[in-house]
Amino acid sequence: MQQNPRDWRASKLIGSTVMGPDNARIGDINDLVLDSNGNTNAVVIGVGGFLGVGEKEVAVPFKSISVVPNTAGDKIDKITVAYTKDQLTSAPAYKWYAATPVPDRRSDARQ
């Protein structure tokens, strides 16, 4: 098996700058969200803030990003989305899953 020229490594996407339709910088890709089948469901983009301080993470569907390769096709030239910076800044923050702790029943039995 080998990488398809149209496939991108997650390590190359994470940290990449995302540009809006007006070619204005929106933010950077902070993470990718995969489903249980290995499909990439969402791209988590850090928007707002300065140097990560005050930044908010928002998610967009993976299919909504467009990866533009460099002329050689081996690196990312830029990543674009149809959303503006204002749209993503005002979007709700992405909520990461946090498991609810299970109470330790052993301590209840000793009381």
N, C-alpha and C positions, 0 to 999 in steps of 0.2 A: 504494500500500500504506500502511496505517496501523496503529498499535499497537492490539491488541485490549485491551479493558478488563480482561481476566483475565491479561494478560501483564505481566511485571515486567522493568524494565531492570536489567541486571547491576550497573550503577553505583549503583543504589538498594538492591540486596540486599547488596553488599559493604559491610561496616562496620556492618550492622544487628545489633542485639542479638537473640540467640536465647533463648527462654524454654522451660522444661521443662513437663511436664504439671501440676506443682504451682505453676506461674507463677513459679518461681524462675529467676533469670538464670543461664544456662549459659555463655555466651560470645558472641563476635561472629563473623559470617561474614567469613572472610579471603579466600576465593576461590571460584570455580566451576570445575569441570572439565568440559570439553566433549569429545565424541567427534568423530571425523573427519566425521560427518554433521551436526554442529552441535547435536546433542542434549546437554542438560545431564545428565551422569551423576551428579555428586556435588557436594555443598556441603562446603567445607572450613571447619570451625569451630575457632577458637582457644579452648581451654579451660584452666582453671587459671592459675596465675601471677598477677602483679599488674602492670598497665600494660604488658602484653606480655612482661615478664621472667618466665622460667620457664614460659611458655605452651607448650602442646603442641597441634599441629594434628591433628584427627581428621576423617575424611570420613564423611558420611552420604549415602544416596541422595537425589537431588533430590526424588523423589516423597514422601520422608518429612517434608519441611517443609511447614508450612501458613502461608501469608502472609495476615495479616488486615489488610485495608485500613482506612483511617480512614473516617469517615461519608461524606465526599465521594467516596471511592473513588480519589483521585488520589495518595495517599501510603500508606506502610506504617505501620500502627499497631503491629503486632508480628508476630514470626515465632515459631512454636512447633514443637516436635518432641515425639514420644512418649517420648524418652529422658530420663533424669534426668541431673543433673550428675555424679553418682557413676558412672553407666554410661559416660558419654563420657570422664570423667577416667581411668577404668580401661581404656578401649578402646586398641588399638594406635595408635601415631602414624601418620599418613598419610605414605607414602614418595613423594616427588616423583621423577619420572623424571630420571635423570642419564645422559647418553650417555657411553659409554666412549671415551676419547680414542683416536684411531687413531695408531699409531706412525708417525713420519716416516721412511719407508723411504729417503729421499734421504740422510740422514746415515749410514745403514748402509753404503751403497755407497761412501762416501768413506773408509772405514776400511781 
